[in-house]
Amino acid sequence: MGHELNVGIIGGGYAGMAAAAELTSRGIKVTVFESAKQLGGRARGVLHNDTQLDNGQHLLLGCYRETLRLIELVGGDIEKDFLCLPLQLDLHGQFSLKAPRLPAPLHLLVALLNAQGLTWAERMKAAGFMLKLQGMKFQLEQDKTVKELLVEFGQDADLSLKLWEPLCIAALNTPVHKASAQVLLNVLRDALNRKRADSDMLLPRIDFTALFPQRAADYVERHGGNVHLSCGVESIDPKQDGFELVTAESTHTFSHVICAAPPSVAAKLLRPLPEMNKTVLQIDALEQQPIYTVYLQYPANVRLPHPMIGLHQRFSQWLFDKGQIAAQHGLLAAVISAEGIHQELSQEVLAEKVIAELRDEFGIVARPDWFKVIAEKRATFCCSPNLNRPTQLTAIPNLLMAGDYTEGDYPATLEGAVLSGLRCAALCLPERK
Ligand SMILES: Cc1cc2nc3c(=O)[nH]c(=O)nc-3n(C[C@H](O)[C@H](O)[C@H](O)COP(=O)(O)OP(=O)(O)OC[C@H]3O[C@@H](n4cnc5c(N)ncnc54)[C@H](O)[C@@H]3O)c2cc1C
C-alpha cells in the first residue's frame, strides 16, 4: 500500500501551512520549504520602527470556516485573536448599513431597507436584487462582469458606487467592470445566506504571521515535521517513485509534493516539466491586481469613529483604526485595493493624499510621526469572469498545486488559499483517492 507518505511543501503561506497542519493532524510527515525569512507570504507580519504591522490590513469573514478551524487546531483562540464586528458598512458621511441581530438572510434585508444615504427606491432595488439572487441560489447560468450584473438587475449608478462597488473591490480586489459576477455571488452566498455570524467581520489583533502560519509551523515541528525558513526550492525533479526538491543547500526526496508558491514562482518551477505545460499556460494567463496599504502613526489620542470605516470616492477606500483593533493607539491604516490612478503617485504623494483625506473627513489636524506605504503590486489574481484556474490535481501523479489562484469558488482570499491546501492534503491521503 505504500504507507510511507512523506510530503514536501513548497511555500509557507496560508495555503502551504494549511496543507502542512492538516497532514500533520493525520499523522503524515511533512517538510515545508519557505524562501523568505518568515512565514505568511502575502499575509505576513512586518516590523517597522518597532511597530508590528502587516504587509497589508486583512479582514476575515465569519464564513471562512476552514481558516478559523485551522487557527484553532494549531492553538489559536478565535475570541482572543480577533475583534469581531457584526456586518456593518460605513462610508463616512455618505452611506451606512448595519445588520440587526436577526437570522440570515433577514438581517441583510432589514439592513438594506434601513440603510442610510440611499433613497427609498434605491433601498427597495437593493433588497429586491438580494431576494432575486437568493431565488437563483446565487448561481448564474453564465458568468459575466459584476458591472453587467448590476445593470441587468437595475442597480443604478449611485447605489452601485455606494454599496456594490466597494463590496466587490473589497471581496475580489478587482474593479466591477473586470470582476466575475459568479465569484462575487459565491462570496455573498456564503457570507449572507446561511448563518448571521457568517457575515461577521473579523479583524485580527495579532499579526498575520503569528495568527496562523507560525503557530502551524510550531504544531508541525512538535509532531515531528520540519519547516525550513530562508530555504527556497529551486527545482522539482520527478523521479521513479517520488520527487526530489532541490534547494541551494541540499536535495530532499518526497513521495508527494505540494507546490504552494505564488503563481509566478509556481510557473517558473513547473516550466521545465513538459507534462505541466497546460498548468503553466493557465498560470501565465492570470492577470494580477495590486493592493496598497498606507500606515500612519499619529499621536496616541487620534482615533476614528469606528474600527473600520470606508470613504466615498477618495484614495483611501477603507480605513482601520489599529488602536481600537489591536491597542496600537494612533496607528491608522488606509487600504487601496485593485488597480487605479494611485499607482501613478510616489509613496510620499500618496501618503500626503491620505493625510489630507483624514484631515478633511475627520478633522485630524495632527501630523503623523511617520508613515509607511506597502505596495503589493501582485497582491491577488484579477478575478475576471470564466477564469480557467489550474486544478490542484495535475498531470503528474502526486504533484499537487495549492494557492489562492488554484481552482475554487473563492476569489484570492485566505479562505481560498486554505481550502486549496486542504484539498491537496486530501489528495495525498490514500483512502481519499
Ligand atoms: C495587501 C493584501 C491584502 C489582502 N487582504 C485580504 C483580506 O482582507 N482578506 C483575505 O481573505 N485575503 C486578503 N488578501 C489575499 C490573501 O493574502 C492571499 O490570498 C493569501 O495570503 C494567499 O496565500 P497563498 O498561500 O496562496 O500564497 P502566498 O501567501 O503567496 O504564499 C506563497 C509562499 O511561497 C513562498 N515562496 C516563494 N517562492 C518560493 C520558493 N522558490 N520556495 C519556497 N517558498 C517560496 C513565498 O515566500 C510565500 O510565503 C490580501 C492580500 C494582500 C497582498
The ligand as a Tripos MOL2 file, in Angstrom:
@<TRIPOS>MOLECULE
LIG
   53    58     1     0     0
SMALL
NO_CHARGES

@<TRIPOS>ATOM
      1 C1         -2.1980   43.6150    0.8710 C.3       1 LIG1
      2 C2         -3.1020   42.4210    0.8050 C.ar      1 LIG1
      3 C3         -4.3350   42.4630    1.4190 C.ar      1 LIG1
      4 C4         -5.1740   41.3420    1.3790 C.ar      1 LIG1
      5 N1         -6.3670   41.3860    2.0430 N.ar      1 LIG1
      6 C5         -7.0670   40.2430    2.1890 C.ar      1 LIG1
      7 C6         -8.2080   40.1970    3.0500 C.ar      1 LIG1
      8 O1         -8.5980   41.1950    3.6510 O.2       1 LIG1
      9 N2         -8.8670   39.0230    3.1920 N.ar      1 LIG1
     10 C7         -8.4530   37.8920    2.5640 C.ar      1 LIG1
     11 O2         -9.0700   36.8260    2.7730 O.2       1 LIG1
     12 N3         -7.4000   37.9100    1.7110 N.ar      1 LIG1
     13 C8         -6.7000   39.0430    1.5200 C.ar      1 LIG1
     14 N4         -5.5910   39.0600    0.7120 N.ar      1 LIG1
     15 C9         -5.2620   37.8480   -0.0610 C.3       1 LIG1
     16 C10        -4.5130   36.8240    0.7640 C.3       1 LIG1
     17 O3         -3.4650   37.4370    1.4640 O.3       1 LIG1
     18 C11        -3.9430   35.7700   -0.1840 C.3       1 LIG1
     19 O4         -4.9870   35.2270   -0.9500 O.3       1 LIG1
     20 C12        -3.2630   34.6180    0.5430 C.3       1 LIG1
     21 O5         -2.3980   35.0810    1.5430 O.3       1 LIG1
     22 C13        -2.5010   33.7660   -0.4710 C.3       1 LIG1
     23 O6         -1.8940   32.6790    0.1850 O.3       1 LIG1
     24 P1         -1.0800   31.5970   -0.6290 P.3       1 LIG1
     25 O7         -0.5560   30.6450    0.3870 O.co2     1 LIG1
     26 O8         -1.9120   31.0810   -1.7390 O.co2     1 LIG1
     27 O9          0.1280   32.3610   -1.3310 O.3       1 LIG1
     28 P2          1.3550   33.1990   -0.7030 P.3       1 LIG1
     29 O10         0.9090   33.9070    0.5090 O.co2     1 LIG1
     30 O11         1.9270   33.9920   -1.7940 O.co2     1 LIG1
     31 O12         2.3810   32.0650   -0.2270 O.3       1 LIG1
     32 C14         3.3880   31.5510   -1.0380 C.3       1 LIG1
     33 C15         4.6470   31.3590   -0.2170 C.3       1 LIG1
     34 O13         5.6590   30.7560   -1.0340 O.3       1 LIG1
     35 C16         6.8990   31.3440   -0.7170 C.3       1 LIG1
     36 N5          7.8420   31.0890   -1.8370 N.ar      1 LIG1
     37 C17         8.0160   31.7980   -2.9660 C.ar      1 LIG1
     38 N6          8.9560   31.2190   -3.7390 N.ar      1 LIG1
     39 C18         9.3600   30.0950   -3.0950 C.ar      1 LIG1
     40 C19        10.3080   29.0770   -3.3930 C.ar      1 LIG1
     41 N7         11.0330   29.0620   -4.5320 N.pl3     1 LIG1
     42 N8         10.4950   28.0800   -2.4910 N.ar      1 LIG1
     43 C20         9.7930   28.0610   -1.3170 C.ar      1 LIG1
     44 N9          8.8790   29.0240   -0.9970 N.ar      1 LIG1
     45 C21         8.6640   30.0080   -1.8820 C.ar      1 LIG1
     46 C22         6.5490   32.8030   -0.5030 C.3       1 LIG1
     47 O14         7.5580   33.4780    0.2090 O.3       1 LIG1
     48 C23         5.2450   32.6690    0.2790 C.3       1 LIG1
     49 O15         5.4620   32.5900    1.6650 O.3       1 LIG1
     50 C24        -4.7630   40.1800    0.6770 C.ar      1 LIG1
     51 C25        -3.5290   40.1580    0.0360 C.ar      1 LIG1
     52 C26        -2.6990   41.2480    0.1010 C.ar      1 LIG1
     53 C27        -1.3580   41.1910   -0.5810 C.3       1 LIG1
@<TRIPOS>BOND
     1     1     2 1
     2     2     3 ar
     3     2    52 ar
     4     3     4 ar
     5     4     5 ar
     6     4    50 ar
     7     5     6 ar
     8     6     7 ar
     9     6    13 1
    10     7     8 2
    11     7     9 ar
    12     9    10 ar
    13    10    11 2
    14    10    12 ar
    15    12    13 ar
    16    13    14 ar
    17    14    15 1
    18    14    50 ar
    19    15    16 1
    20    16    17 1
    21    16    18 1
    22    18    19 1
    23    18    20 1
    24    20    21 1
    25    20    22 1
    26    22    23 1
    27    23    24 1
    28    24    25 2
    29    24    26 1
    30    24    27 1
    31    27    28 1
    32    28    29 2
    33    28    30 1
    34    28    31 1
    35    31    32 1
    36    32    33 1
    37    33    34 1
    38    33    48 1
    39    34    35 1
    40    35    36 1
    41    35    46 1
    42    36    37 ar
    43    36    45 ar
    44    37    38 ar
    45    38    39 ar
    46    39    40 ar
    47    39    45 ar
    48    40    41 1
    49    40    42 ar
    50    42    43 ar
    51    43    44 ar
    52    44    45 ar
    53    46    47 1
    54    46    48 1
    55    48    49 1
    56    50    51 ar
    57    51    52 ar
    58    52    53 1
@<TRIPOS>SUBSTRUCTURE
     1 LIG1         1 GROUP 0 **** ****
